[in-house]
Amino acid sequence: MNYTRNRVIRSSSAIKTWLPLSLVAGAITFLMISVLTSIPVERAMVGSALTAILVFSGALFRSFGKEKDRYDH
């Protein structure tokens, strides 16, 4: 039970940390796509949403990667 509680706390902390950063990445991507190219707004929104999802999932998986004790030699 303690292991499950730690996973829930860890996942909640990871989501609170990485969600704002992924939204910022999506906003930056949207601005760059809409300013630098002449792509329609709908496609720019889809591209920025996919970027935000990619950044969030990568960061979330990174948070649950190898444990710190595996890095100690």
DSSP file (Angstrom, degrees, kcal/mol; ACC not computed):
  #  RESIDUE AA STRUCTURE BP1 BP2  ACC     N-H-->O    O-->H-N    N-H-->O    O-->H-N    TCO  KAPPA ALPHA  PHI   PSI    X-CA   Y-CA   Z-CA
    1    1 A M     >        0   0    0      0, 0.0     4,-2.3     0, 0.0     5,-0.2   0.000 360.0 360.0 360.0 -38.3    0.0    0.0    0.0
    2    2 A N  H  >  +     0   0    0      1,-0.2     4,-2.3     2,-0.2     5,-0.2   0.876 360.0  53.5 -63.6 -36.5    2.9    2.4    0.8
    3    3 A Y  H  > S+     0   0    0      2,-0.2     4,-2.0     1,-0.2    -1,-0.2   0.911 109.2  48.2 -63.8 -42.9    4.3    1.7   -2.7
    4    4 A T  H  > S+     0   0    0      2,-0.2     4,-2.2     1,-0.2    -2,-0.2   0.904 110.7  51.1 -64.6 -41.8    1.0    2.7   -4.3
    5    5 A R  H  X S+     0   0    0     -4,-2.3     4,-2.4     1,-0.2    -1,-0.2   0.907 109.7  50.0 -63.0 -41.8    0.7    5.8   -2.2
    6    6 A N  H  X S+     0   0    0     -4,-2.3     4,-2.5     1,-0.2    -1,-0.2   0.878 109.6  51.6 -64.9 -37.4    4.2    6.9   -3.2
    7    7 A R  H  X S+     0   0    0     -4,-2.0     4,-2.8     2,-0.2    -2,-0.2   0.896 110.3  48.6 -65.1 -40.0    3.4    6.3   -6.9
    8    8 A V  H  X S+     0   0    0     -4,-2.2     4,-2.4     2,-0.2    -2,-0.2   0.924 114.0  45.7 -66.4 -44.2    0.3    8.5   -6.6
    9    9 A I  H  X S+     0   0    0     -4,-2.4     4,-2.2     2,-0.2    -2,-0.2   0.910 114.8  48.7 -64.4 -41.8    2.2   11.3   -4.9
   10   10 A R  H  X S+     0   0    0     -4,-2.5     4,-2.4    -5,-0.2    -2,-0.2   0.913 112.4  47.0 -65.7 -43.2    5.0   11.0   -7.4
   11   11 A S  H  X S+     0   0    0     -4,-2.8     4,-2.5     2,-0.2    -2,-0.2   0.896 111.8  50.9 -67.5 -38.7    2.6   11.0  -10.4
   12   12 A S  H  X S+     0   0    0     -4,-2.4     4,-2.3     2,-0.2    -2,-0.2   0.913 111.9  47.6 -63.3 -42.1    0.7   14.0   -9.0
   13   13 A S  H  X S+     0   0    0     -4,-2.2     4,-1.7     2,-0.2    -2,-0.2   0.900 112.0  49.9 -65.2 -40.9    4.0   15.9   -8.5
   14   14 A A  H  X S+     0   0    0     -4,-2.4     4,-2.9     2,-0.2     5,-0.3   0.901 111.3  48.5 -65.7 -40.8    5.2   15.0  -12.0
   15   15 A I  H  X S+     0   0    0     -4,-2.5     4,-2.2     1,-0.2    -2,-0.2   0.922 111.0  50.0 -66.2 -43.1    1.9   16.2  -13.6
   16   16 A K  H  < S+     0   0    0     -4,-2.3    -1,-0.2    -5,-0.2    -2,-0.2   0.823 117.0  42.7 -64.4 -30.2    1.9   19.4  -11.6
   17   17 A T  H  X S+     0   0    0     -4,-1.7     4,-0.7    -5,-0.2    -2,-0.2   0.921 121.5  35.0 -80.4 -46.2    5.5   20.0  -12.7
   18   18 A W  H  X S+     0   0    0     -4,-2.9     4,-2.2     1,-0.2     5,-0.2   0.719 101.9  71.0 -89.5 -22.5    5.4   19.0  -16.4
   19   19 A L  H  X S+     0   0    0     -4,-2.2     4,-2.0    -5,-0.3     5,-0.2   0.936 100.8  45.2 -64.0 -47.1    1.9   20.1  -17.4
   20   20 A P  H  > S+     0   0    0      0, 0.0     4,-2.0     0, 0.0    -1,-0.2   0.900 113.5  51.4 -63.2 -36.8    2.6   23.9  -17.4
   21   21 A L  H  X S+     0   0    0     -4,-0.7     4,-2.1     1,-0.2    -2,-0.2   0.887 109.7  48.9 -67.1 -37.4    5.9   23.4  -19.2
   22   22 A S  H  X S+     0   0    0     -4,-2.2     4,-2.1     2,-0.2    -1,-0.2   0.860 109.5  52.6 -70.5 -33.5    4.2   21.4  -21.9
   23   23 A L  H  X S+     0   0    0     -4,-2.0     4,-2.2     2,-0.2    -2,-0.2   0.879 108.5  50.6 -67.2 -37.0    1.6   24.0  -22.3
   24   24 A V  H  X S+     0   0    0     -4,-2.0     4,-2.7     2,-0.2     5,-0.2   0.911 109.1  51.4 -64.8 -41.8    4.3   26.6  -22.7
   25   25 A A  H  X S+     0   0    0     -4,-2.1     4,-2.3     1,-0.2    -2,-0.2   0.901 110.5  49.1 -61.9 -40.1    5.9   24.5  -25.4
   26   26 A G  H  X S+     0   0    0     -4,-2.1     4,-2.4     2,-0.2    -1,-0.2   0.890 111.3  49.1 -65.2 -39.7    2.6   24.2  -27.2
   27   27 A A  H  X S+     0   0    0     -4,-2.2     4,-2.5     2,-0.2    -2,-0.2   0.909 111.5  48.8 -67.2 -41.8    2.1   28.0  -27.0
   28   28 A I  H  X S+     0   0    0     -4,-2.7     4,-2.5     1,-0.2    -2,-0.2   0.918 112.1  49.4 -63.2 -42.6    5.6   28.7  -28.3
   29   29 A T  H  X S+     0   0    0     -4,-2.3     4,-2.8    -5,-0.2     5,-0.2   0.913 110.2  50.8 -62.4 -42.7    5.1   26.2  -31.2
   30   30 A F  H  X S+     0   0    0     -4,-2.4     4,-2.6     1,-0.2     5,-0.2   0.928 112.0  46.8 -61.5 -45.0    1.7   27.8  -32.0
   31   31 A L  H  X S+     0   0    0     -4,-2.5     4,-2.1     1,-0.2     5,-0.3   0.912 113.9  47.5 -64.0 -42.4    3.2   31.3  -32.2
   32   32 A M  H  X S+     0   0    0     -4,-2.5     4,-2.3     2,-0.2     5,-0.4   0.912 114.5  46.3 -66.4 -41.7    6.2   30.1  -34.3
   33   33 A I  H  X S+     0   0    0     -4,-2.8     4,-1.5    -5,-0.2     6,-0.5   0.934 116.5  43.5 -66.1 -45.1    4.0   28.2  -36.7
   34   34 A S  H  < S+     0   0    0     -4,-2.6    -1,-0.2    -5,-0.2    -2,-0.2   0.818 121.2  39.4 -74.4 -28.8    1.5   31.0  -37.1
   35   35 A V  H  < S+     0   0    0     -4,-2.1    -2,-0.2    -5,-0.2    -3,-0.2   0.907 121.5  38.4 -84.8 -45.0    4.1   33.8  -37.4
   36   36 A L  H  < S+     0   0    0     -4,-2.3     2,-0.3    -5,-0.3    -3,-0.2   0.718 119.8  36.9 -83.6 -21.6    6.7   32.1  -39.5
   37   37 A T  S  < S-     0   0    0     -4,-1.5     0, 0.0    -5,-0.4     0, 0.0  -0.777  73.7-125.0-125.6 170.1    4.6   30.2  -41.9
   38   38 A S        +     0   0    0     -2,-0.3    -4,-0.1     2,-0.0     3,-0.1  -0.126  57.8 142.3-106.6  37.2    1.3   30.7  -43.6
   39   39 A I        -     0   0    0     -6,-0.5    -2,-0.1     1,-0.1     5,-0.1  -0.545  59.9 -98.8 -75.5 141.3   -0.3   27.5  -42.3
   40   40 A P     >  -     0   0    0      0, 0.0     4,-2.0     0, 0.0     3,-0.3  -0.192  31.4-112.4 -58.6 154.3   -4.0   27.8  -41.4
   41   41 A V  H  > S+     0   0    0      1,-0.2     4,-2.4     2,-0.2     5,-0.2   0.850 114.4  57.8 -59.4 -37.7   -4.9   28.4  -37.8
   42   42 A E  H  > S+     0   0    0      1,-0.2     4,-2.1     2,-0.2    -1,-0.2   0.914 108.8  45.0 -62.2 -42.9   -6.5   25.0  -37.4
   43   43 A R  H  > S+     0   0    0     -3,-0.3     4,-2.5     2,-0.2    -1,-0.2   0.862 111.5  53.1 -69.4 -35.2   -3.4   23.2  -38.5
   44   44 A A  H  X S+     0   0    0     -4,-2.0     4,-2.3     2,-0.2    -2,-0.2   0.889 109.0  50.0 -65.4 -38.6   -1.2   25.4  -36.3
   45   45 A M  H  X S+     0   0    0     -4,-2.4     4,-2.3     2,-0.2    -2,-0.2   0.912 111.5  47.9 -65.6 -42.4   -3.5   24.5  -33.3
   46   46 A V  H  X S+     0   0    0     -4,-2.1     4,-2.5     2,-0.2    -2,-0.2   0.919 112.3  49.6 -64.3 -43.3   -3.2   20.7  -34.1
   47   47 A G  H  X S+     0   0    0     -4,-2.5     4,-1.9     1,-0.2    -2,-0.2   0.901 112.3  46.8 -62.9 -41.3    0.6   21.0  -34.4
   48   48 A S  H  X S+     0   0    0     -4,-2.3     4,-2.4     2,-0.2    -1,-0.2   0.868 111.5  51.7 -70.4 -35.3    0.9   22.9  -31.1
   49   49 A A  H  X S+     0   0    0     -4,-2.3     4,-2.3     2,-0.2    -2,-0.2   0.911 110.3  48.7 -65.8 -41.6   -1.4   20.4  -29.4
   50   50 A L  H  X S+     0   0    0     -4,-2.5     4,-2.3     2,-0.2    -2,-0.2   0.880 110.8  51.2 -65.5 -36.4    0.7   17.5  -30.6
   51   51 A T  H  X S+     0   0    0     -4,-1.9     4,-2.6     2,-0.2     5,-0.2   0.921 109.7  49.4 -64.7 -43.7    3.9   19.2  -29.5
   52   52 A A  H  X S+     0   0    0     -4,-2.4     4,-2.5     1,-0.2    -2,-0.2   0.902 112.1  48.4 -62.7 -41.1    2.4   19.8  -26.0
   53   53 A I  H  X S+     0   0    0     -4,-2.3     4,-2.7     2,-0.2     5,-0.2   0.907 112.0  49.4 -65.2 -41.6    1.4   16.1  -25.8
   54   54 A L  H  X S+     0   0    0     -4,-2.3     4,-2.2     2,-0.2    -2,-0.2   0.918 113.1  45.5 -64.3 -44.6    4.8   15.0  -27.0
   55   55 A V  H  X S+     0   0    0     -4,-2.6     4,-2.4     2,-0.2     5,-0.2   0.924 115.0  48.0 -65.5 -44.1    6.7   17.2  -24.5
   56   56 A F  H  X S+     0   0    0     -4,-2.5     4,-2.7    -5,-0.2     5,-0.2   0.933 113.2  46.1 -63.9 -46.1    4.4   16.2  -21.6
   57   57 A S  H  X S+     0   0    0     -4,-2.7     4,-2.6     2,-0.2     5,-0.2   0.901 113.5  49.7 -66.8 -38.5    4.5   12.4  -22.3
   58   58 A G  H  X S+     0   0    0     -4,-2.2     4,-1.8    -5,-0.2    -1,-0.2   0.925 114.4  44.3 -64.0 -43.6    8.3   12.5  -22.7
   59   59 A A  H  X S+     0   0    0     -4,-2.4     4,-1.8     2,-0.2    -2,-0.2   0.883 113.7  50.6 -68.4 -38.1    8.8   14.4  -19.4
   60   60 A L  H  X S+     0   0    0     -4,-2.7     4,-1.0     2,-0.2    -2,-0.2   0.920 111.5  47.1 -66.8 -43.2    6.3   12.2  -17.6
   61   61 A F  H  < S+     0   0    0     -4,-2.6     3,-0.3     1,-0.2    -1,-0.2   0.856 109.6  55.0 -65.8 -32.9    8.0    9.1  -18.8
   62   62 A R  H >< S+     0   0    0     -4,-1.8     3,-1.4     1,-0.2    -1,-0.2   0.868 102.7  56.6 -65.6 -35.7   11.3   10.6  -17.8
   63   63 A S  H 3< S+     0   0    0     -4,-1.8    -1,-0.2     1,-0.3    -2,-0.2   0.783 111.6  42.8 -66.4 -26.5   10.0   11.2  -14.3
   64   64 A F  T 3< S+     0   0    0     -4,-1.0    -1,-0.3    -3,-0.3    -2,-0.2   0.056  95.0 107.9-107.5  24.5    9.2    7.5  -14.0
   65   65 A G  S <  S-     0   0    0     -3,-1.4    -3,-0.1     1,-0.2    -2,-0.1   0.378  80.7 -17.0 -75.4-145.7   12.5    6.3  -15.5
   66   66 A K  S    S-     0   0    0      1,-0.1    -1,-0.2     2,-0.1     2,-0.1  -0.271  75.8-112.5 -61.5 144.1   15.3    4.7  -13.7
   67   67 A E    >>  -     0   0    0     -3,-0.1     3,-1.2     1,-0.1     4,-0.6  -0.365  23.5-113.2 -74.7 158.4   15.3    5.2   -9.9
   68   68 A K  H >> S+     0   0    0      1,-0.3     3,-1.1     2,-0.2     4,-0.8   0.830 113.9  62.6 -62.7 -32.5   18.0    7.3   -8.2
   69   69 A D  H 34 S+     0   0    0      1,-0.3    -1,-0.3     2,-0.2     3,-0.1   0.728  95.6  60.9 -69.7 -18.4   19.5    4.3   -6.5
   70   70 A R  H <4 S+     0   0    0     -3,-1.2    -1,-0.3     1,-0.2    -2,-0.2   0.737 100.3  55.1 -75.9 -22.3   20.4    2.8   -9.9
   71   71 A Y  H << S+     0   0    0     -3,-1.1     2,-0.3    -4,-0.6    -1,-0.2   0.735  87.6  93.4 -82.1 -22.7   22.6    5.7  -10.7
   72   72 A D     <        0   0    0     -4,-0.8    -3,-0.0     1,-0.1     0, 0.0  -0.535 360.0 360.0 -74.1 132.7   24.6    5.3   -7.5
   73   73 A H              0   0    0     -2,-0.3    -1,-0.1     0, 0.0    -4,-0.0   0.406 360.0 360.0-107.5 360.0   27.8    3.3   -8.1
